[in-house]
Amino acid sequence: MSLNIEPKAVFDWFYALNQVPRESGHEEGISNFLVNFAKERNLEVSQDEMWNIIIRKPASAGYENAEPVIIQGHMDMVCVKTADSSHDFTKDPIEMVVDGTILRAKDTTLGADNGIAVAMQLALLDGDYQHPALEILVTTNEETTMEGAAAIQSDQLEGTRLINIDSEEEGIFYTSCAGGATISSAFALEKEEAKGAGLQISLSGLKGGHSGMEIHQERGNANLLLMHLLSAVAKKTDMQIASLSGGSRDNVIPSVATASFVVEDEVAARAVVDAVVRDLKKELFTADPELTLEVVPADVAEVYSKDLTQRLLNFFTLLPNGVQVMSQDMEGLVQTSLNNAVMVEEEGKFILHTSLRSSVASQLEVMADKLRLLVELCGGSFSRNHDYPSWDYEPESALREQCLAVYKEVSGQEAQVDAIHAGLECGFLKHALPDCDMISYGPNIYDVHSTKEHLEIDSVARVWDYTKALLASMR
C-alpha cells in the first residue's frame, strides 16, 4: 500500500516508516528496519548501542573525487494523541489522511518531524541519482535527550559537509540553534485526610505545539492556566489540592492538564472558575480559541497539606514562562525561553519538568539559577539534566553559499538564512565533527508535536527536487 501522492519515491517510504512504532526511547524496531533496508540493497550499514544508523552509498559516476556528504535526520517522533483516541503508539501504525494539499494523521501526531527526512534518505539510497559518496546518518532520541547524536564519534564519519533535514519552513536555511536543558522542580508530597467537597478540573483544547518553534506565539500553557484557576479559587474559599497532572513531553507546550481538589464552599469555587474561564477565553481568543474546561464532582480521600498547597500556588504564581528575551542581533528570533511542560506525581513527589532554551549560554545559566532559587525558596528541590549545546553561526561557510546558490537556481527565489530557537542535533554533531560544514533545511510542517501536525505535500516535492539538485551540484 502507499499514499498515492507525489513524489512517490519519498512518500512511499514515509508510509512504510509510519507502519513501524518509533516513539523516542523505543527505536529498536525502526532501527532494525533501517538495517534490513540497507542489507537488502547490499549497502554498508552500522548500528551502534544507541540504535543510531549509518548507511553508506558509493558516489555515482563522475562524483568519485568529490568529498563525501552526510545526510542527517532522526528516526524517533513525538507521540501525542487526542484525549478520546485509542491509538497505541507501541504497536499501531500512524493512520494518515490526505486532505487536499496537506497530509495529516487521524487523532495523533503525524511523525513528519522527522520521518520525512528519513523518507528522503531512503529514497536517495533506493534510487539512481547524481551525488558524491553518501553517509546517511539516522539518529535516535532527538525529541527527548538527543543522546543519539551525543553518542556520535568523529571516527564514525568521513563527510566534510552535513545536511540536516530537520527544519520546518521551506526556503529558510538554519545555520545556528539554541542550547538548552531540562529542569526538574520537586516537592515532597505531604498528604492528609480530605475534608470538604471534592472537585476535578480538566483543561483541554489548547493548541500546544513545539516549545521551540511555537513558543513566540504565546499559546496557552495548560499547566499554568490550571494553577492560575486554583489560585483564584483559593482566594475565595479554603482549598487543598489532591492531585495534579499535565503535559506530555518536555519539548511540547502542554495542551491538557487536570487537577482534583477539595473546597469548603463548592458554590463559591464554581463561580470563581466560571469567571476566570470567561477571562481566559477572551485573553486566548486568538491564540487558543478552542480552550475548554470541565468541572465535575470527585471522590477525594486524601489531599496535599495546606502548607504544600500554598507553597505550590506561590511557586506557580512566581514561575516565569514563555519568551524571556528576544535577540537583539536577529529580528524576530527568540533568544531565551521556558516551557513549563510536564506536571507529574512520582516516587512520593510532585514534579514539574521545565524545558529551558537559550542561544546565549550565560542567559541559560541565569535562568537556571532563577528557577533553582525559586523552587528552594518554596521548599522544593532542584535538579538539572539533559543539557544540549548550541550550534554557533560560522561567518564562513562554503556549504551555505552553495545551498543558497542552488536554491536560487532551482526556485528562482532568494533563500533566507536564519537561526532557530530549538535544539538541533547539529549542536552535538559539530562537537564531534568540528571541521564539518553544516546546514539545516526542510519542507513546510505545521503544528509539530501536536495532534494538529500536518505536512504540505507540494513543499515536500519542492524540497526533494532541491535536495537532488544540491547533491548533483557537489562534484
C-alpha positions in Angstrom: 0.0 0.0 0.0 1.0 3.6 -0.4 -0.3 7.2 -0.1 -0.5 7.6 -3.9 0.8 11.1 -3.7 3.9 12.6 -5.4 6.8 12.3 -5.0 6.1 8.6 -4.6 9.8 8.0 -4.1 9.6 9.9 -0.8 6.0 9.3 0.3 6.1 5.5 -0.2 8.9 5.4 2.2 7.2 7.8 4.6 4.2 5.5 4.6 6.5 2.5 5.3 8.2 4.3 8.2 4.8 5.1 9.8 3.9 1.5 9.9 6.7 1.0 12.5 6.4 2.3 16.0 9.2 4.8 16.7 8.5 6.8 19.8 11.6 8.4 21.4 13.3 5.9 23.6 11.8 2.9 21.8 13.6 2.9 18.4 14.9 -0.7 18.3 12.2 -1.7 15.8 12.7 1.2 13.4 16.5 0.9 13.7 16.4 -2.7 12.7 14.0 -1.8 9.8 16.8 0.5 8.5 19.4 -2.2 8.9 17.3 -4.6 6.9 16.7 -2.0 4.2 20.5 -1.5 3.8 21.3 -5.2 3.8 18.7 -5.9 1.1 20.4 -3.4 -1.1 24.0 -4.6 -0.3 24.8 -1.2 1.3 27.3 -0.8 4.1 25.5 -0.3 7.4 26.4 0.1 11.0 24.2 0.2 14.1 25.6 1.4 17.5 24.4 0.7 21.0 22.1 3.8 20.9 20.4 2.3 17.8 21.9 5.0 15.6 22.3 4.0 12.0 24.9 4.9 9.4 24.4 3.7 5.8 27.0 4.4 3.1 26.3 4.6 -0.6 29.2 5.0 -3.1 29.4 8.1 -5.3 27.6 8.0 -8.6 29.6 8.1 -11.9 31.6 11.3 -12.2 31.5 12.1 -8.5 34.2 9.7 -7.3 36.6 12.5 -6.4 34.0 14.7 -4.5 34.1 14.9 -0.8 31.6 12.7 1.0 28.3 14.3 2.1 26.5 13.4 5.3 22.7 13.5 5.1 21.2 13.5 8.7 17.8 13.1 10.3 16.3 11.4 13.3 14.1 8.3 13.3 12.1 9.0 16.5 8.9 11.0 16.8 6.9 12.8 19.4 3.8 10.6 20.2 0.8 12.7 21.2 -2.9 11.7 20.7 -6.3 13.3 21.3 -8.0 12.5 24.6 -10.5 10.2 23.0 -8.1 8.3 20.8 -7.5 4.6 21.4 -4.2 4.6 19.4 -1.4 2.6 20.9 1.9 4.0 19.9 3.7 0.8 20.9 2.1 -1.2 18.1 -0.3 0.7 15.9 0.7 2.3 12.6 0.1 6.0 12.2 -3.2 6.4 10.3 -2.5 9.1 7.7 -5.1 11.2 5.9 -4.5 13.1 2.6 -6.6 16.2 3.0 -6.3 18.2 -0.2 -2.8 19.7 -0.3 -1.8 18.5 3.1 -1.0 15.3 4.9 -2.1 14.8 8.5 -2.8 11.9 10.9 -6.0 10.8 12.4 -6.0 11.9 16.1 -2.3 11.7 16.5 1.0 13.4 15.7 2.0 12.7 12.1 5.7 11.9 12.6 6.8 14.2 9.7 9.2 15.5 12.3 11.4 13.8 11.4 10.2 10.9 9.4 10.0 12.9 6.2 13.8 13.4 6.4 14.3 9.6 6.8 12.0 9.0 3.9 14.1 11.3 1.7 17.3 9.5 2.9 15.8 6.1 1.9 14.7 7.5 -1.4 18.2 8.7 -2.1 19.6 5.3 -1.2 17.0 3.4 -3.2 17.2 5.5 -6.4 19.6 6.3 -9.1 20.7 10.0 -8.7 23.8 12.1 -9.1 25.7 12.6 -5.9 29.0 12.3 -4.1 29.6 9.4 -1.7 26.7 9.5 0.8 26.8 8.8 4.6 23.2 8.5 5.7 23.1 9.2 9.5 19.8 8.5 11.3 19.9 9.2 15.0 17.7 8.4 18.0 16.2 10.1 21.0 16.3 13.5 19.3 12.9 14.5 20.8 13.9 13.8 24.3 17.6 13.9 25.2 19.5 13.9 21.9 21.5 11.1 23.3 21.8 9.5 19.9 23.6 12.5 18.3 25.6 12.9 21.5 27.0 9.4 21.1 28.4 10.0 17.6 32.2 10.0 17.5 34.5 11.6 15.0 35.9 8.3 13.6 32.4 7.1 12.6 32.0 9.6 9.7 34.2 10.9 6.9 32.0 13.5 5.4 33.1 17.1 5.4 29.6 18.5 4.7 26.5 17.7 6.6 22.9 18.4 5.5 20.4 18.2 8.4 16.8 17.8 7.1 15.0 18.7 10.3 13.7 22.2 9.8 10.1 23.0 9.2 10.0 26.1 6.9 10.7 25.8 3.3 13.2 28.3 2.0 14.7 29.0 5.3 18.2 27.6 5.9 19.3 27.4 9.5 22.9 27.9 10.5 22.7 28.0 14.3 20.4 26.9 17.0 19.8 27.3 20.8 21.2 25.2 23.5 19.1 24.0 26.5 18.4 21.9 29.5 15.6 20.2 31.3 14.9 21.5 34.9 13.0 19.4 37.4 11.4 21.1 40.4 10.3 18.6 43.0 8.2 18.9 46.2 7.9 16.1 48.7 4.2 15.1 48.9 2.6 15.8 52.3 -0.9 14.3 52.4 -3.7 14.3 54.9 -7.3 13.3 55.2 -9.6 15.3 52.8 -12.4 17.5 54.3 -14.7 19.3 52.0 -16.4 19.0 48.6 -14.3 17.2 46.0 -14.0 18.5 42.5 -12.0 17.8 39.4 -11.0 20.3 36.8 -9.9 19.2 33.3 -8.5 21.8 30.9 -8.1 20.9 27.2 -8.5 22.2 23.7 -5.2 24.2 23.6 -3.1 24.1 20.5 0.1 23.1 22.3 2.9 22.6 19.8 6.7 22.7 19.7 8.2 24.6 22.6 11.0 25.9 20.5 9.2 26.6 17.2 5.9 27.9 18.6 6.9 29.5 21.9 6.7 33.0 20.5 3.1 32.6 19.5 2.1 33.0 23.2 -0.2 29.9 23.2 -1.8 28.9 26.5 0.2 26.7 28.8 -2.3 24.2 30.3 -0.3 23.7 33.5 0.0 27.4 34.3 -3.6 28.1 33.4 -4.8 25.3 35.7 -2.7 26.6 38.6 -4.0 30.1 37.9 -7.5 28.8 38.3 -6.7 27.0 41.6 -5.0 30.1 42.9 -8.2 32.1 42.2 -10.3 29.5 43.9 -8.0 29.6 47.0 -8.6 33.3 47.4 -12.3 32.8 47.8 -12.6 29.6 49.8 -10.4 27.1 51.6 -8.9 24.8 49.0 -6.5 21.9 49.1 -5.0 20.2 46.1 -5.4 16.4 45.9 -3.6 15.6 42.6 -2.0 17.4 39.6 -1.1 16.2 36.1 -0.5 17.9 32.8 1.6 17.9 29.7 3.2 15.1 27.8 6.8 15.9 26.8 9.5 18.4 27.8 9.5 19.9 24.3 5.8 20.2 23.9 3.7 23.2 25.1 1.2 21.4 27.4 -2.3 21.4 25.9 -4.1 19.4 28.6 -4.0 19.4 32.5 -6.1 18.0 35.3 -6.4 18.7 39.0 -8.5 17.3 41.8 -9.0 19.2 45.0 -11.4 19.9 47.9 -13.1 23.2 48.8 -15.0 24.4 51.8 -17.6 26.3 49.6 -18.3 24.5 46.3 -20.7 27.2 45.1 -18.1 29.9 45.5 -15.4 27.7 43.9 -17.5 27.1 40.8 -18.4 30.7 40.5 -14.7 31.7 40.6 -13.8 29.1 37.9 -16.6 30.3 35.6 -15.4 33.9 36.0 -11.8 33.0 35.4 -12.6 30.9 32.4 -14.6 33.7 30.8 -11.5 35.9 31.2 -9.2 33.3 29.8 -11.3 32.7 26.7 -11.1 36.4 26.0 -7.4 36.5 26.6 -6.7 33.5 24.4 -9.3 34.0 21.8 -6.7 34.4 19.0 -4.0 32.0 20.2 -6.2 29.2 21.6 -9.9 29.6 20.6 -10.8 26.0 21.4 -10.0 26.2 25.1 -12.4 24.1 27.1 -12.8 23.3 30.8 -14.8 20.8 32.6 -15.6 20.8 36.3 -17.1 17.6 37.8 -17.6 16.2 41.3 -14.8 13.9 42.5 -14.3 11.4 45.3 -11.2 12.7 47.1 -9.9 10.8 50.1 -6.5 12.5 50.6 -5.2 15.9 49.8 -1.9 17.8 49.9 -1.3 19.5 53.2 -2.4 23.2 53.5 1.3 24.2 53.6 2.2 22.2 50.5 -0.8 23.5 48.6 0.1 27.1 49.4 3.8 26.6 48.5 2.8 25.2 45.1 0.4 28.0 44.5 3.2 30.5 45.4 5.7 28.7 43.2 3.4 28.7 40.1 2.4 32.3 40.6 6.0 33.4 40.5 7.2 30.9 37.9 8.5 32.5 34.6 7.2 31.0 31.4 7.4 31.6 27.7 9.6 34.1 25.9 12.1 35.8 28.3 14.5 37.6 25.9 14.3 38.4 22.2 17.5 38.5 20.2 18.9 42.0 19.5 21.0 40.6 16.7 18.4 38.8 14.6 14.9 40.3 14.3 12.1 38.0 15.4 14.4 35.4 17.0 13.6 34.2 20.5 16.8 34.2 22.4 15.7 32.7 25.8 12.6 30.9 26.8 11.0 28.5 29.3 8.3 25.9 28.8 6.8 24.5 32.0 6.0 21.3 30.3 5.0 18.3 32.5 3.4 18.0 35.9 3.5 14.6 37.4 3.4 12.8 40.7 6.0 10.0 41.2 8.1 8.4 43.9 6.4 10.4 46.6 7.0 13.8 45.0 5.2 16.3 42.9 7.5 17.2 40.0 7.4 20.0 37.3 9.7 19.4 34.3 10.7 22.7 32.6 12.4 23.0 29.2 14.8 25.9 29.2 16.3 27.2 26.0 18.8 29.9 25.1 21.2 30.7 22.3 23.3 32.6 24.8 24.9 30.3 27.3 25.2 32.9 30.1 21.4 33.6 29.9 20.7 29.9 30.2 22.7 29.8 33.4 21.0 32.9 34.8 17.5 31.4 34.1 18.5 28.1 35.6 19.7 29.9 38.8 16.4 31.8 39.0 14.5 28.5 38.8 16.7 26.9 41.4 16.3 29.8 43.9 12.5 30.0 43.3 11.9 26.3 44.0 14.2 26.3 47.0 12.5 29.3 48.5 9.2 27.5 48.1 10.5 24.4 49.9 11.3 22.2 46.9 14.4 20.7 45.4 16.1 21.4 42.1 17.8 19.1 39.5 19.1 19.8 36.0 19.7 17.3 33.2 19.6 16.6 29.5 21.8 19.6 28.7 22.4 20.1 25.0 24.8 22.5 23.3 24.0 25.4 21.0 25.2 25.4 17.4 27.1 28.6 16.7 26.9 30.6 13.5 30.0 30.4 11.3 30.8 33.6 9.3 32.5 31.5 6.5 30.6 28.5 5.1 31.1 27.2 1.6 28.2 24.8 2.0 25.9 27.7 3.0 26.8 29.6 -0.2 26.3 26.6 -2.4 22.9 25.8 -0.8 21.8 29.4 -1.4 23.0 29.5 -5.0 21.3 26.2 -5.9 18.1 27.3 -4.2 18.0 30.5 -6.3 18.7 28.4 -9.5 16.0 25.8 -8.7 13.3 28.0 -7.3 14.0 31.4 -8.8 13.8 32.9 -5.3 16.2 34.1 -2.6 16.5 31.8 0.4 16.6 33.1 3.9 19.5 32.4 6.3 18.3 32.2 9.9 18.8 30.9 13.4 16.3 28.6 15.2 15.1 28.7 18.8 15.1 25.0 19.1 17.7 22.3 19.7 19.1 20.8 16.5 21.4 17.8 16.6 23.9 19.9 14.7 25.0 21.2 18.2 26.2 17.8 19.3 27.4 16.8 15.8 29.5 19.9 15.5 31.3 19.0 18.7 32.0 15.5 17.3 32.9 16.9 13.8 34.3 20.4 14.4 35.7 20.7 10.8 32.4 19.7 9.1 30.4 22.4 7.3 26.7 22.1 8.3 23.3 23.4 7.3 19.7 22.6 8.1 16.6 22.9 6.0 13.3 21.1 5.3 9.7 21.3 3.9 6.8 23.1 5.5 5.5 21.2 8.5 2.9 22.8 10.8 1.9 22.4 14.4 4.5 19.8 15.1 4.4 17.9 18.4 0.6 18.2 18.4 -2.3 16.3 17.1 -2.8 19.0 14.5 0.6 18.3 12.9 0.4 18.4 9.2 2.7 18.5 6.2 2.4 20.4 2.9 2.6 17.8 0.2 3.8 20.2 -2.6 6.5 21.6 -0.3 7.9 18.0 0.1 8.1 17.7 -3.7 10.0 21.0 -4.0 12.4 20.2 -1.2 13.0 16.8 -2.7 13.8 18.2 -6.1 16.0 20.8 -4.4 18.0 18.2 -2.5 18.6 16.2 -5.6 19.8 19.3 -7.4 22.0 20.3 -4.5 23.7 16.9 -4.4 24.2 16.9 -8.2 26.0 20.3 -7.9 28.6 18.8 -5.4 31.1 17.4 -7.9 
